[in-house]
Amino acid sequence: MTLDTSVLFQIAGIGIIVAMIHTILKQMGKEEYAQFVSLIGFIIVLLFVLDSISDLFQQIRSVFFLQG
Amino acid sequence: MELFEVISIGVIASVLFLLIKDKQPTIAFLVVLFTVIYFFLFIMQYVQEILRLIAYLGERANINSVYIKTILQIIGISYITEIGANIVRDAGLKSVAVKIEMVGKVFILILAIPIFQSLIETIINIFPIT
């Protein structure tokens, strides 16, 4: 197994925390910071997912002789 | 048994998706994306063994390895097209998904050209056209 499930919970946890910070900042009236926080949370999660996407593509390439 | 692992990961992912869908739809989509990729990575190690068996059988049957390789490449293209099209369709972009499938079909056709040519040449050799 190249991956483990803990990444799934990490992604969901980051999502929940970002949603919480977003709500708090919105209540405080800092709309622009709230947007910024959700953008950064998205980028962090995207990095996790991109890692696994590249893993998958590499593995498919090696399994199905698709080099080149 | 690993089937139960897959089923429970799917259920957990759908619960987490429902949890963060309202607040952060983009991160919820990434949860779905990660789950799909996890399943495909999971299945890939078993597919590898099956393909090794197919290659072995072709080798024992003295089939030209180019044909077996082309068939496996076509299967790989259809796999990865399916993954990409389904992910894009989950995000709601149906037209882009249809285009991805179209590109996959065209690439499969391009891979099949050498086999088709050799088939035509064999037929012409058997029945020479005067």
N, CA and C atoms of all chains as a GROMACS GRO file, in nm:
protein
  594
    1MET      N    1   0.085  -0.120   0.000
    1MET     CA    2   0.000   0.000   0.000
    1MET      C    3   0.088   0.123   0.000
    2THR      N    4   0.074   0.206  -0.103
    2THR     CA    5   0.158   0.324  -0.112
    2THR      C    6   0.100   0.442  -0.033
    3LEU      N    7  -0.030   0.439  -0.009
    3LEU     CA    8  -0.093   0.550   0.062
    3LEU      C    9  -0.159   0.496   0.188
    4ASP      N   10  -0.191   0.587   0.280
    4ASP     CA   11  -0.274   0.540   0.390
    4ASP      C   12  -0.389   0.637   0.412
    5THR      N   13  -0.488   0.588   0.484
    5THR     CA   14  -0.614   0.662   0.495
    5THR      C   15  -0.602   0.788   0.577
    6SER      N   16  -0.495   0.802   0.654
    6SER     CA   17  -0.488   0.918   0.743
    6SER      C   18  -0.490   1.049   0.665
    7VAL      N   19  -0.444   1.044   0.538
    7VAL     CA   20  -0.448   1.165   0.456
    7VAL      C   21  -0.592   1.212   0.434
    8LEU      N   22  -0.683   1.116   0.421
    8LEU     CA   23  -0.825   1.150   0.404
    8LEU      C   24  -0.876   1.230   0.522
    9PHE      N   25  -0.840   1.182   0.644
    9PHE     CA   26  -0.885   1.254   0.763
    9PHE      C   27  -0.814   1.387   0.776
   10GLN      N   28  -0.687   1.393   0.731
   10GLN     CA   29  -0.617   1.522   0.734
   10GLN      C   30  -0.688   1.623   0.646
   11ILE      N   31  -0.727   1.579   0.525
   11ILE     CA   32  -0.795   1.671   0.433
   11ILE      C   33  -0.925   1.720   0.494
   12ALA      N   34  -1.003   1.626   0.551
   12ALA     CA   35  -1.131   1.666   0.610
   12ALA      C   36  -1.109   1.758   0.729
   13GLY      N   37  -1.004   1.730   0.810
   13GLY     CA   38  -0.976   1.815   0.925
   13GLY      C   39  -0.938   1.955   0.883
   14ILE      N   40  -0.853   1.965   0.780
   14ILE     CA   41  -0.815   2.098   0.730
   14ILE      C   42  -0.938   2.171   0.681
   15GLY      N   43  -1.027   2.098   0.612
   15GLY     CA   44  -1.150   2.160   0.563
   15GLY      C   45  -1.234   2.217   0.676
   16ILE      N   46  -1.250   2.138   0.782
   16ILE     CA   47  -1.334   2.184   0.894
   16ILE      C   48  -1.271   2.304   0.962
   17ILE      N   49  -1.138   2.298   0.984
   17ILE     CA   50  -1.071   2.408   1.054
   17ILE      C   51  -1.078   2.536   0.972
   18VAL      N   52  -1.056   2.520   0.839
   18VAL     CA   53  -1.062   2.638   0.752
   18VAL      C   54  -1.202   2.698   0.752
   19ALA      N   55  -1.303   2.610   0.751
   19ALA     CA   56  -1.440   2.662   0.754
   19ALA      C   57  -1.465   2.738   0.883
   20MET      N   58  -1.410   2.686   0.995
   20MET     CA   59  -1.429   2.753   1.125
   20MET      C   60  -1.362   2.890   1.125
   21ILE      N   61  -1.234   2.894   1.080
   21ILE     CA   62  -1.162   3.022   1.078
   21ILE      C   63  -1.232   3.120   0.987
   22HIS      N   64  -1.282   3.069   0.875
   22HIS     CA   65  -1.355   3.152   0.779
   22HIS      C   66  -1.476   3.218   0.846
   23THR      N   67  -1.553   3.136   0.919
   23THR     CA   68  -1.672   3.188   0.985
   23THR      C   69  -1.636   3.292   1.090
   24ILE      N   70  -1.530   3.263   1.169
   24ILE     CA   71  -1.491   3.356   1.276
   24ILE      C   72  -1.446   3.490   1.218
   25LEU      N   73  -1.363   3.482   1.113
   25LEU     CA   74  -1.313   3.606   1.053
   25LEU      C   75  -1.426   3.685   0.988
   26LYS      N   76  -1.524   3.613   0.935
   26LYS     CA   77  -1.638   3.682   0.874
   26LYS      C   78  -1.720   3.754   0.981
   27GLN      N   79  -1.736   3.686   1.096
   27GLN     CA   80  -1.810   3.749   1.207
   27GLN      C   81  -1.738   3.874   1.256
   28MET      N   82  -1.602   3.871   1.252
   28MET     CA   83  -1.526   3.986   1.298
   28MET      C   84  -1.525   4.098   1.195
   29GLY      N   85  -1.578   4.069   1.076
   29GLY     CA   86  -1.585   4.174   0.976
   29GLY      C   87  -1.465   4.181   0.885
   30LYS      N   88  -1.375   4.081   0.895
   30LYS     CA   89  -1.256   4.083   0.809
   30LYS      C   90  -1.281   3.992   0.688
   31GLU      N   91  -1.357   4.041   0.596
   31GLU     CA   92  -1.398   3.959   0.482
   31GLU      C   93  -1.280   3.915   0.397
   32GLU      N   94  -1.183   4.008   0.373
   32GLU     CA   95  -1.073   3.977   0.282
   32GLU      C   96  -0.980   3.872   0.343
   33TYR      N   97  -0.957   3.879   0.475
   33TYR     CA   98  -0.875   3.776   0.540
   33TYR      C   99  -0.943   3.640   0.532
   34ALA      N  100  -1.076   3.641   0.544
   34ALA     CA  101  -1.150   3.514   0.540
   34ALA      C  102  -1.130   3.447   0.404
   35GLN      N  103  -1.139   3.526   0.298
   35GLN     CA  104  -1.117   3.470   0.164
   35GLN      C  105  -0.976   3.412   0.151
   36PHE      N  106  -0.881   3.487   0.207
   36PHE     CA  107  -0.741   3.447   0.200
   36PHE      C  108  -0.718   3.314   0.270
   37VAL      N  109  -0.779   3.300   0.389
   37VAL     CA  110  -0.762   3.177   0.466
   37VAL      C  111  -0.819   3.058   0.390
   38SER      N  112  -0.936   3.077   0.328
   38SER     CA  113  -0.992   2.960   0.259
   38SER      C  114  -0.910   2.926   0.135
   39LEU      N  115  -0.851   3.030   0.071
   39LEU     CA  116  -0.764   3.002  -0.044
   39LEU      C  117  -0.642   2.922  -0.002
   40ILE      N  118  -0.579   2.962   0.110
   40ILE     CA  119  -0.458   2.892   0.155
   40ILE      C  120  -0.489   2.750   0.198
   41GLY      N  121  -0.604   2.731   0.265
   41GLY     CA  122  -0.644   2.596   0.302
   41GLY      C  123  -0.662   2.509   0.180
   42PHE      N  124  -0.723   2.567   0.078
   42PHE     CA  125  -0.743   2.492  -0.046
   42PHE      C  126  -0.609   2.452  -0.107
   43ILE      N  127  -0.513   2.546  -0.107
   43ILE     CA  128  -0.382   2.515  -0.168
   43ILE      C  129  -0.312   2.404  -0.092
   44ILE      N  130  -0.320   2.407   0.042
   44ILE     CA  131  -0.253   2.302   0.121
   44ILE      C  132  -0.312   2.165   0.089
   45VAL      N  133  -0.447   2.161   0.083
   45VAL     CA  134  -0.512   2.032   0.053
   45VAL      C  135  -0.477   1.987  -0.088
   46LEU      N  136  -0.471   2.085  -0.180
   46LEU     CA  137  -0.438   2.052  -0.319
   46LEU      C  138  -0.301   1.988  -0.329
   47LEU      N  139  -0.206   2.034  -0.244
   47LEU     CA  140  -0.073   1.974  -0.247
   47LEU      C  141  -0.078   1.826  -0.210
   48PHE      N  142  -0.157   1.792  -0.105
   48PHE     CA  143  -0.173   1.651  -0.069
   48PHE      C  144  -0.224   1.571  -0.188
   49VAL      N  145  -0.331   1.626  -0.250
   49VAL     CA  146  -0.398   1.548  -0.355
   49VAL      C  147  -0.307   1.535  -0.476
   50LEU      N  148  -0.231   1.642  -0.507
   50LEU     CA  149  -0.142   1.635  -0.623
   50LEU      C  150  -0.036   1.526  -0.607
   51ASP      N  151   0.013   1.511  -0.483
   51ASP     CA  152   0.108   1.403  -0.457
   51ASP      C  153   0.050   1.269  -0.496
   52SER      N  154  -0.074   1.245  -0.451
   52SER     CA  155  -0.130   1.112  -0.479
   52SER      C  156  -0.166   1.099  -0.626
   53ILE      N  157  -0.204   1.210  -0.692
   53ILE     CA  158  -0.232   1.201  -0.836
   53ILE      C  159  -0.105   1.161  -0.911
   54SER      N  160   0.008   1.222  -0.875
   54SER     CA  161   0.130   1.188  -0.947
   54SER      C  162   0.172   1.044  -0.919
   55ASP      N  163   0.148   0.997  -0.796
   55ASP     CA  164   0.171   0.856  -0.765
   55ASP      C  165   0.090   0.766  -0.857
   56LEU      N  166  -0.038   0.801  -0.870
   56LEU     CA  167  -0.128   0.717  -0.950
   56LEU      C  168  -0.084   0.714  -1.096
   57PHE      N  169  -0.048   0.832  -1.148
   57PHE     CA  170  -0.010   0.837  -1.289
   57PHE      C  171   0.119   0.759  -1.313
   58GLN      N  172   0.214   0.773  -1.222
   58GLN     CA  173   0.339   0.696  -1.236
   58GLN      C  174   0.311   0.548  -1.237
   59GLN      N  175   0.222   0.506  -1.145
   59GLN     CA  176   0.198   0.362  -1.134
   59GLN      C  177   0.126   0.310  -1.258
   60ILE      N  178   0.029   0.387  -1.308
   60ILE     CA  179  -0.041   0.342  -1.429
   60ILE      C  180   0.056   0.335  -1.545
   61ARG      N  181   0.146   0.434  -1.552
   61ARG     CA  182   0.244   0.432  -1.660
   61ARG      C  183   0.332   0.308  -1.653
   62SER      N  184   0.375   0.270  -1.534
   62SER     CA  185   0.465   0.155  -1.525
   62SER      C  186   0.389   0.025  -1.544
   63VAL      N  187   0.262   0.019  -1.501
   63VAL     CA  188   0.188  -0.106  -1.514
   63VAL      C  189   0.150  -0.133  -1.659
   64PHE      N  190   0.106  -0.027  -1.729
   64PHE     CA  191   0.053  -0.048  -1.864
   64PHE      C  192   0.152  -0.014  -1.975
   65PHE      N  193   0.280  -0.008  -1.945
   65PHE     CA  194   0.385   0.016  -2.046
   65PHE      C  195   0.360   0.144  -2.125
   66LEU      N  196   0.321   0.250  -2.059
   66LEU     CA  197   0.286   0.371  -2.133
   66LEU      C  198   0.399   0.474  -2.136
   67GLN      N  199   0.524   0.431  -2.115
   67GLN     CA  200   0.633   0.529  -2.117
   67GLN      C  201   0.649   0.588  -2.256
   68GLY      N  202   0.670   0.713  -2.259
   68GLY     CA  203   0.701   0.779  -2.384
   68GLY      C  204   0.584   0.809  -2.475
   69MET      N  205  -1.017  -0.925   0.509
   69MET     CA  206  -1.039  -0.909   0.365
   69MET      C  207  -1.035  -0.760   0.330
   70GLU      N  208  -0.972  -0.731   0.214
   70GLU     CA  209  -0.950  -0.589   0.184
   70GLU      C  210  -1.072  -0.520   0.126
   71LEU      N  211  -1.172  -0.599   0.085
   71LEU     CA  212  -1.293  -0.540   0.031
   71LEU      C  213  -1.364  -0.455   0.135
   72PHE      N  214  -1.362  -0.503   0.262
   72PHE     CA  215  -1.429  -0.428   0.368
   72PHE      C  216  -1.358  -0.296   0.394
   73GLU      N  217  -1.226  -0.298   0.377
   73GLU     CA  218  -1.150  -0.174   0.392
   73GLU      C  219  -1.196  -0.069   0.291
   74VAL      N  220  -1.211  -0.115   0.164
   74VAL     CA  221  -1.253  -0.023   0.059
   74VAL      C  222  -1.392   0.033   0.087
   75ILE      N  223  -1.483  -0.058   0.128
   75ILE     CA  224  -1.621  -0.013   0.153
   75ILE      C  225  -1.624   0.087   0.267
   76SER      N  226  -1.549   0.059   0.374
   76SER     CA  227  -1.555   0.151   0.489
   76SER      C  228  -1.490   0.284   0.454
   77ILE      N  229  -1.383   0.283   0.371
   77ILE     CA  230  -1.324   0.411   0.330
   77ILE      C  231  -1.424   0.491   0.249
   78GLY      N  232  -1.500   0.423   0.162
   78GLY     CA  233  -1.601   0.493   0.084
   78GLY      C  234  -1.707   0.556   0.172
   79VAL      N  235  -1.753   0.482   0.272
   79VAL     CA  236  -1.858   0.536   0.361
   79VAL      C  237  -1.802   0.654   0.440
   80ILE      N  238  -1.679   0.640   0.492
   80ILE     CA  239  -1.619   0.749   0.570
   80ILE      C  240  -1.603   0.873   0.483
   81ALA      N  241  -1.558   0.851   0.357
   81ALA     CA  242  -1.537   0.966   0.269
   81ALA      C  243  -1.669   1.036   0.240
   82SER      N  244  -1.778   0.958   0.224
   82SER     CA  245  -1.904   1.025   0.194
   82SER      C  246  -1.954   1.103   0.314
   83VAL      N  247  -1.931   1.050   0.437
   83VAL     CA  248  -1.971   1.126   0.556
   83VAL      C  249  -1.891   1.255   0.566
   84LEU      N  250  -1.758   1.246   0.543
   84LEU     CA  251  -1.675   1.367   0.551
   84LEU      C  252  -1.714   1.467   0.443
   85PHE      N  253  -1.751   1.415   0.325
   85PHE     CA  254  -1.795   1.503   0.216
   85PHE      C  255  -1.919   1.580   0.256
   86LEU      N  256  -2.018   1.509   0.318
   86LEU     CA  257  -2.140   1.578   0.360
   86LEU      C  258  -2.111   1.680   0.467
   87LEU      N  259  -2.007   1.648   0.551
   87LEU     CA  260  -1.976   1.738   0.663
   87LEU      C  261  -1.923   1.872   0.613
   88ILE      N  262  -1.834   1.872   0.514
   88ILE     CA  263  -1.772   1.998   0.473
   88ILE      C  264  -1.823   2.049   0.340
   89LYS      N  265  -1.932   1.989   0.288
   89LYS     CA  266  -1.982   2.032   0.158
   89LYS      C  267  -2.036   2.175   0.163
   90ASP      N  268  -2.107   2.207   0.272
   90ASP     CA  269  -2.174   2.338   0.277
   90ASP      C  270  -2.077   2.452   0.295
   91LYS      N  271  -1.973   2.429   0.378
   91LYS     CA  272  -1.883   2.539   0.411
   91LYS      C  273  -1.774   2.556   0.306
   92GLN      N  274  -1.710   2.446   0.267
   92GLN     CA  275  -1.597   2.453   0.174
   92GLN      C  276  -1.618   2.354   0.060
   93PRO      N  277  -1.691   2.392  -0.042
   93PRO     CA  278  -1.720   2.295  -0.150
   93PRO      C  279  -1.595   2.248  -0.223
   94THR      N  280  -1.493   2.337  -0.236
   94THR     CA  281  -1.373   2.296  -0.309
   94THR      C  282  -1.296   2.186  -0.234
   95ILE      N  283  -1.285   2.203  -0.101
   95ILE     CA  284  -1.214   2.102  -0.023
   95ILE      C  285  -1.294   1.973  -0.019
   96ALA      N  286  -1.427   1.985  -0.020
   96ALA     CA  287  -1.511   1.865  -0.025
   96ALA      C  288  -1.487   1.790  -0.156
   97PHE      N  289  -1.472   1.866  -0.263
   97PHE     CA  290  -1.443   1.802  -0.392
   97PHE      C  291  -1.307   1.732  -0.388
   98LEU      N  292  -1.210   1.795  -0.320
   98LEU     CA  293  -1.079   1.730  -0.311
   98LEU      C  294  -1.086   1.602  -0.228
   99VAL      N  295  -1.176   1.597  -0.130
   99VAL     CA  296  -1.196   1.472  -0.055
   99VAL      C  297  -1.241   1.362  -0.150
  100VAL      N  298  -1.338   1.395  -0.236
  100VAL     CA  299  -1.386   1.296  -0.333
  100VAL      C  300  -1.274   1.253  -0.425
  101LEU      N  301  -1.196   1.351  -0.473
  101LEU     CA  302  -1.086   1.323  -0.564
  101LEU      C  303  -0.985   1.229  -0.501
  102PHE      N  304  -0.950   1.258  -0.376
  102PHE     CA  305  -0.852   1.173  -0.308
  102PHE      C  306  -0.905   1.031  -0.291
  103THR      N  307  -1.034   1.020  -0.260
  103THR     CA  308  -1.090   0.885  -0.241
  103THR      C  309  -1.085   0.806  -0.370
  104VAL      N  310  -1.121   0.871  -0.482
  104VAL     CA  311  -1.116   0.803  -0.611
  104VAL      C  312  -0.974   0.756  -0.642
  105ILE      N  313  -0.877   0.846  -0.619
  105ILE     CA  314  -0.737   0.811  -0.648
  105ILE      C  315  -0.689   0.698  -0.558
  106TYR      N  316  -0.734   0.702  -0.432
  106TYR     CA  317  -0.696   0.596  -0.339
  106TYR      C  318  -0.746   0.462  -0.388
  107PHE      N  319  -0.872   0.458  -0.434
  107PHE     CA  320  -0.927   0.332  -0.480
  107PHE      C  321  -0.852   0.281  -0.603
  108PHE      N  322  -0.819   0.375  -0.694
  108PHE     CA  323  -0.751   0.330  -0.814
  108PHE      C  324  -0.610   0.280  -0.783
  109LEU      N  325  -0.541   0.350  -0.691
  109LEU     CA  326  -0.409   0.302  -0.652
  109LEU      C  327  -0.420   0.165  -0.586
  110PHE      N  328  -0.529   0.147  -0.510
  110PHE     CA  329  -0.552   0.020  -0.440
  110PHE      C  330  -0.568  -0.093  -0.541
  111ILE      N  331  -0.650  -0.067  -0.645
  111ILE     CA  332  -0.682  -0.173  -0.740
  111ILE      C  333  -0.564  -0.201  -0.832
  112MET      N  334  -0.472  -0.100  -0.846
  112MET     CA  335  -0.368  -0.112  -0.946
  112MET      C  336  -0.272  -0.226  -0.917
  113GLN      N  337  -0.247  -0.256  -0.788
  113GLN     CA  338  -0.152  -0.363  -0.758
  113GLN      C  339  -0.208  -0.499  -0.799
  114TYR      N  340  -0.343  -0.514  -0.791
  114TYR     CA  341  -0.401  -0.641  -0.836
  114TYR      C  342  -0.404  -0.648  -0.987
  115VAL      N  343  -0.433  -0.533  -1.050
  115VAL     CA  344  -0.433  -0.530  -1.197
  115VAL      C  345  -0.296  -0.567  -1.251
  116GLN      N  346  -0.191  -0.522  -1.180
  116GLN     CA  347  -0.055  -0.552  -1.223
  116GLN      C  348  -0.030  -0.704  -1.230
  117GLU      N  349  -0.081  -0.775  -1.128
  117GLU     CA  350  -0.062  -0.921  -1.129
  117GLU      C  351  -0.138  -0.985  -1.244
  118ILE      N  352  -0.261  -0.935  -1.269
  118ILE     CA  353  -0.340  -0.992  -1.380
  118ILE      C  354  -0.267  -0.968  -1.512
  119LEU      N  355  -0.212  -0.847  -1.528
  119LEU     CA  356  -0.144  -0.816  -1.654
  119LEU      C  357  -0.018  -0.899  -1.670
  120ARG      N  358   0.048  -0.925  -1.556
  120ARG     CA  359   0.167  -1.011  -1.565
  120ARG      C  360   0.127  -1.151  -1.614
  121LEU      N  361   0.012  -1.200  -1.566
  121LEU     CA  362  -0.037  -1.331  -1.612
  121LEU      C  363  -0.066  -1.327  -1.762
  122ILE      N  364  -0.129  -1.218  -1.808
  122ILE     CA  365  -0.162  -1.209  -1.951
  122ILE      C  366  -0.035  -1.206  -2.035
  123ALA      N  367   0.064  -1.129  -1.991
  123ALA     CA  368   0.190  -1.122  -2.066
  123ALA      C  369   0.259  -1.258  -2.070
  124TYR      N  370   0.251  -1.329  -1.955
  124TYR     CA  371   0.313  -1.463  -1.949
  124TYR      C  372   0.244  -1.558  -2.046
  125LEU      N  373   0.110  -1.554  -2.047
  125LEU     CA  374   0.036  -1.643  -2.138
  125LEU      C  375   0.068  -1.612  -2.283
  126GLY      N  376   0.077  -1.482  -2.316
  126GLY     CA  377   0.110  -1.446  -2.452
  126GLY      C  378   0.248  -1.492  -2.492
  127GLU      N  379   0.340  -1.485  -2.394
  127GLU     CA  380   0.476  -1.530  -2.421
  127GLU      C  381   0.480  -1.680  -2.448
  128ARG      N  382   0.404  -1.757  -2.368
  128ARG     CA  383   0.403  -1.901  -2.386
  128ARG      C  384   0.334  -1.940  -2.516
  129ALA      N  385   0.237  -1.858  -2.560
  129ALA     CA  386   0.165  -1.891  -2.683
  129ALA      C  387   0.236  -1.838  -2.806
  130ASN      N  388   0.357  -1.783  -2.788
  130ASN     CA  389   0.438  -1.732  -2.899
  130ASN      C  390   0.368  -1.622  -2.977
  131ILE      N  391   0.292  -1.538  -2.906
  131ILE     CA  392   0.232  -1.423  -2.973
  131ILE      C  393   0.336  -1.311  -2.973
  132ASN      N  394   0.341  -1.240  -3.084
  132ASN     CA  395   0.435  -1.128  -3.093
  132ASN      C  396   0.408  -1.028  -2.981
  133SER      N  397   0.514  -0.992  -2.908
  133SER     CA  398   0.493  -0.913  -2.786
  133SER      C  399   0.439  -0.774  -2.816
  134VAL      N  400   0.454  -0.729  -2.941
  134VAL     CA  401   0.402  -0.596  -2.975
  134VAL      C  402   0.251  -0.593  -2.961
  135TYR      N  403   0.184  -0.702  -2.999
  135TYR     CA  404   0.038  -0.705  -2.993
  135TYR      C  405  -0.010  -0.700  -2.849
  136ILE      N  406   0.051  -0.783  -2.766
  136ILE     CA  407   0.012  -0.786  -2.624
  136ILE      C  408   0.034  -0.648  -2.562
  137LYS      N  409   0.149  -0.588  -2.596
  137LYS     CA  410   0.182  -0.458  -2.538
  137LYS      C  411   0.081  -0.353  -2.582
  138THR      N  412   0.043  -0.358  -2.710
  138THR     CA  413  -0.055  -0.261  -2.758
  138THR      C  414  -0.189  -0.278  -2.687
  139ILE      N  415  -0.230  -0.403  -2.669
  139ILE     CA  416  -0.358  -0.425  -2.601
  139ILE      C  417  -0.353  -0.372  -2.459
  140LEU      N  418  -0.240  -0.397  -2.390
  140LEU     CA  419  -0.229  -0.348  -2.252
  140LEU      C  420  -0.228  -0.196  -2.249
  141GLN      N  421  -0.161  -0.135  -2.348
  141GLN     CA  422  -0.161   0.012  -2.352
  141GLN      C  423  -0.301   0.066  -2.373
  142ILE      N  424  -0.379  -0.002  -2.458
  142ILE     CA  425  -0.516   0.043  -2.480
  142ILE      C  426  -0.597   0.033  -2.352
  143ILE      N  427  -0.576  -0.078  -2.279
  143ILE     CA  428  -0.648  -0.092  -2.152
  143ILE      C  429  -0.608   0.019  -2.056
  144GLY      N  430  -0.476   0.051  -2.053
  144GLY     CA  431  -0.429   0.158  -1.965
  144GLY      C  432  -0.489   0.292  -2.001
  145ILE      N  433  -0.496   0.321  -2.132
  145ILE     CA  434  -0.555   0.448  -2.174
  145ILE      C  435  -0.700   0.455  -2.133
  146SER      N  436  -0.773   0.343  -2.148
  146SER     CA  437  -0.914   0.348  -2.111
  146SER      C  438  -0.930   0.366  -1.960
  147TYR      N  439  -0.841   0.303  -1.882
  147TYR     CA  440  -0.846   0.323  -1.737
  147TYR      C  441  -0.830   0.470  -1.702
  148ILE      N  442  -0.723   0.531  -1.755
  148ILE     CA  443  -0.690   0.666  -1.710
  148ILE      C  444  -0.790   0.767  -1.766
  149THR      N  445  -0.847   0.738  -1.884
  149THR     CA  446  -0.951   0.824  -1.936
  149THR      C  447  -1.075   0.818  -1.849
  150GLU      N  448  -1.105   0.697  -1.804
  150GLU     CA  449  -1.221   0.679  -1.716
  150GLU      C  450  -1.203   0.758  -1.587
  151ILE      N  451  -1.082   0.748  -1.529
  151ILE     CA  452  -1.055   0.821  -1.404
  151ILE      C  453  -1.076   0.970  -1.426
  152GLY      N  454  -1.009   1.022  -1.529
  152GLY     CA  455  -1.014   1.166  -1.552
  152GLY      C  456  -1.154   1.214  -1.582
  153ALA      N  457  -1.225   1.140  -1.668
  153ALA     CA  458  -1.359   1.182  -1.706
  153ALA      C  459  -1.452   1.178  -1.586
  154ASN      N  460  -1.438   1.075  -1.502
  154ASN     CA  461  -1.527   1.067  -1.386
  154ASN      C  462  -1.499   1.177  -1.286
  155ILE      N  463  -1.370   1.212  -1.268
  155ILE     CA  464  -1.336   1.318  -1.174
  155ILE      C  465  -1.395   1.450  -1.222
  156VAL      N  466  -1.377   1.477  -1.353
  156VAL     CA  467  -1.429   1.602  -1.405
  156VAL      C  468  -1.581   1.604  -1.401
  157ARG      N  469  -1.642   1.488  -1.422
  157ARG     CA  470  -1.788   1.481  -1.418
  157ARG      C  471  -1.840   1.504  -1.277
  158ASP      N  472  -1.763   1.457  -1.176
  158ASP     CA  473  -1.801   1.483  -1.038
  158ASP      C  474  -1.802   1.631  -1.008
  159ALA      N  475  -1.710   1.706  -1.071
  159ALA     CA  476  -1.705   1.849  -1.048
  159ALA      C  477  -1.815   1.921  -1.124
  160GLY      N  478  -1.890   1.850  -1.207
  160GLY     CA  479  -2.004   1.912  -1.274
  160GLY      C  480  -1.976   1.959  -1.415
  161LEU      N  481  -1.856   1.932  -1.469
  161LEU     CA  482  -1.823   1.979  -1.604
  161LEU      C  483  -1.843   1.864  -1.703
  162LYS      N  484  -1.969   1.842  -1.740
  162LYS     CA  485  -1.999   1.725  -1.823
  162LYS      C  486  -1.935   1.737  -1.962
  163SER      N  487  -1.935   1.859  -2.017
  163SER     CA  488  -1.885   1.872  -2.154
  163SER      C  489  -1.735   1.844  -2.159
  164VAL      N  490  -1.660   1.889  -2.056
  164VAL     CA  491  -1.516   1.860  -2.053
  164VAL      C  492  -1.492   1.711  -2.039
  165ALA      N  493  -1.578   1.644  -1.960
  165ALA     CA  494  -1.563   1.499  -1.943
  165ALA      C  495  -1.582   1.428  -2.076
  166VAL      N  496  -1.681   1.472  -2.154
  166VAL     CA  497  -1.705   1.409  -2.284
  166VAL      C  498  -1.585   1.431  -2.375
  167LYS      N  499  -1.523   1.549  -2.367
  167LYS     CA  500  -1.406   1.574  -2.452
  167LYS      C  501  -1.288   1.488  -2.410
  168ILE      N  502  -1.270   1.468  -2.279
  168ILE     CA  503  -1.161   1.380  -2.234
  168ILE      C  504  -1.182   1.240  -2.290
  169GLU      N  505  -1.307   1.193  -2.284
  169GLU     CA  506  -1.334   1.059  -2.338
  169GLU      C  507  -1.306   1.053  -2.488
  170MET      N  508  -1.337   1.164  -2.557
  170MET     CA  509  -1.313   1.166  -2.701
  170MET      C  510  -1.164   1.157  -2.731
  171VAL      N  511  -1.084   1.232  -2.656
  171VAL     CA  512  -0.939   1.227  -2.677
  171VAL      C  513  -0.887   1.086  -2.650
  172GLY      N  514  -0.940   1.021  -2.544
  172GLY     CA  515  -0.900   0.884  -2.515
  172GLY      C  516  -0.931   0.790  -2.630
  173LYS      N  517  -1.051   0.807  -2.689
  173LYS     CA  518  -1.088   0.720  -2.801
  173LYS      C  519  -0.995   0.740  -2.920
  174VAL      N  520  -0.962   0.866  -2.949
  174VAL     CA  521  -0.873   0.893  -3.062
  174VAL      C  522  -0.735   0.832  -3.038
  175PHE      N  523  -0.686   0.841  -2.913
  175PHE     CA  524  -0.554   0.785  -2.886
  175PHE      C  525  -0.555   0.632  -2.896
  176ILE      N  526  -0.666   0.571  -2.856
  176ILE     CA  527  -0.677   0.426  -2.872
  176ILE      C  528  -0.672   0.389  -3.019
  177LEU      N  529  -0.741   0.468  -3.101
  177LEU     CA  530  -0.740   0.442  -3.245
  177LEU      C  531  -0.600   0.454  -3.302
  178ILE      N  532  -0.526   0.557  -3.255
  178ILE     CA  533  -0.388   0.575  -3.304
  178ILE      C  534  -0.301   0.457  -3.265
  179LEU      N  535  -0.321   0.405  -3.142
  179LEU     CA  536  -0.241   0.290  -3.100
  179LEU      C  537  -0.275   0.166  -3.182
  180ALA      N  538  -0.400   0.159  -3.230
  180ALA     CA  539  -0.443   0.038  -3.301
  180ALA      C  540  -0.400   0.039  -3.447
  181ILE      N  541  -0.350   0.153  -3.496
  181ILE     CA  542  -0.316   0.162  -3.638
  181ILE      C  543  -0.213   0.056  -3.683
  182PRO      N  544  -0.100   0.034  -3.613
  182PRO     CA  545  -0.004  -0.067  -3.661
  182PRO      C  546  -0.063  -0.206  -3.672
  183ILE      N  547  -0.148  -0.245  -3.574
  183ILE     CA  548  -0.210  -0.377  -3.579
  183ILE      C  549  -0.302  -0.386  -3.700
  184PHE      N  550  -0.377  -0.278  -3.723
  184PHE     CA  551  -0.469  -0.279  -3.838
  184PHE      C  552  -0.392  -0.290  -3.968
  185GLN      N  553  -0.280  -0.216  -3.977
  185GLN     CA  554  -0.198  -0.223  -4.099
  185GLN      C  555  -0.147  -0.364  -4.123
  186SER      N  556  -0.097  -0.429  -4.015
  186SER     CA  557  -0.042  -0.564  -4.036
  186SER      C  558  -0.153  -0.661  -4.072
  187LEU      N  559  -0.274  -0.637  -4.019
  187LEU     CA  560  -0.388  -0.722  -4.057
  187LEU      C  561  -0.418  -0.707  -4.206
  188ILE      N  562  -0.420  -0.583  -4.253
  188ILE     CA  563  -0.449  -0.559  -4.394
  188ILE      C  564  -0.341  -0.624  -4.481
  189GLU      N  565  -0.213  -0.610  -4.439
  189GLU     CA  566  -0.105  -0.670  -4.518
  189GLU      C  567  -0.117  -0.821  -4.523
  190THR      N  568  -0.155  -0.881  -4.409
  190THR     CA  569  -0.173  -1.027  -4.409
  190THR      C  570  -0.282  -1.069  -4.505
  191ILE      N  571  -0.392  -0.995  -4.501
  191ILE     CA  572  -0.504  -1.030  -4.591
  191ILE      C  573  -0.462  -1.016  -4.736
  192ILE      N  574  -0.389  -0.910  -4.766
  192ILE     CA  575  -0.345  -0.889  -4.904
  192ILE      C  576  -0.249  -0.999  -4.947
  193ASN      N  577  -0.164  -1.042  -4.853
  193ASN     CA  578  -0.071  -1.151  -4.888
  193ASN      C  579  -0.144  -1.281  -4.914
  194ILE      N  580  -0.252  -1.304  -4.839
  194ILE     CA  581  -0.326  -1.429  -4.859
  194ILE      C  582  -0.399  -1.424  -4.993
  195PHE      N  583  -0.471  -1.313  -5.016
  195PHE     CA  584  -0.546  -1.299  -5.141
  195PHE      C  585  -0.484  -1.188  -5.224
  196PRO      N  586  -0.383  -1.217  -5.300
  196PRO     CA  587  -0.317  -1.109  -5.375
  196PRO      C  588  -0.412  -1.043  -5.473
  197ILE      N  589  -0.415  -0.913  -5.466
  197ILE     CA  590  -0.503  -0.838  -5.556
  197ILE      C  591  -0.429  -0.818  -5.689
  198THR      N  592  -0.489  -0.866  -5.794
  198THR     CA  593  -0.422  -0.859  -5.924
  198THR      C  594  -0.458  -0.731  -5.997
   0.00000   0.00000   0.00000
